[in-house]
Amino acid sequence: MAEAARATGGLLLLCCGGTFDKSRFTRSGKFVCGDPAARLLLKEAGVARVELVSVLKKDSLDMDDADRELVAAKLLAARQRAAVVVHGTDTMVETALHLAQRLGPEPRQTVVLTGAMRPAVFAGSDAAFNLGYACACAQLRPPGAWIAMHGRCWPAARVRKDRGRLRFTARRPRRA
């Protein structure tokens, strides 16, 4: 899989906003999504061969199906076979499931969604670690839609956000 990512010109990074990119207060005291924090994180880490595209600057709670379809269209039109989507954590699973469906039963791309529980600009943020881990997973996992958070990587259909613990965990299989 890593060979496929390299053979197609590196890694595609689609930025959608979310907590990862929140950076400044509005007059109301709320954070807003700014420019992609991933650009600076990748530069500081010396990462090359990444095409970064800012798709949206939204909190994931404000995303709708049209936004998810925009992300899917960018992925399906891309030449890269490895992609990372920086996304807000509140609706990350919904977007991952949408992308899995759009990639189809025999996907050609490995798409890994990631985000952060604290903005990248905050000390102690998990953003840099999650981004680096997601970039590695996108180049090593088989094609399909995945979520990479906190050092774990799950298929889209096998993960959920545990809001109480502010972590992602494996979704328990349904009993018949």
Order of alpha helices (4+ residues) and beta strands (2+ residues): alpha-beta-beta-beta-alpha-beta-alpha-beta-alpha-beta-alpha-beta-beta-beta-beta
